[in-house]
Amino acid sequence: MSQSTLINGRWLTLDLIGAGGAGRVWRVCEEGTGQIAALKLITVNTAMHRLRVKREIQALRSLDVQGVVQLIDHGEFLGQPYLVMEYIDGAPFPGRSVGSD
């Protein structure tokens, strides 16, 4: 996925902020409102993994804990599930951002 991809007509990708074995995380802007958020496109390879992701999304939908990012949206893009969470500016935990030395 390149920069400036519109995901499900709502989320415009701005830049890649993280990547790993579980997927990629993009800083996105919501079309219409301009809200900045983080979108994680999750790599799933098996039906069992897809089911686990669906259960995690259900748990996140009801979670409201101080210090834990809030789930804003979720869905599928190009056959892969994604989560949209509030964007917190700063260094990822643990580790460094994509492209840092």
Summary of the structure (lengths in Angstrom):
residues: 101
radius of gyration: 13.4
end to end distance: 23.2
largest distance: 37.0
contacts: 239
relative contact order: 0.20
helix: 15%
strand: 41%
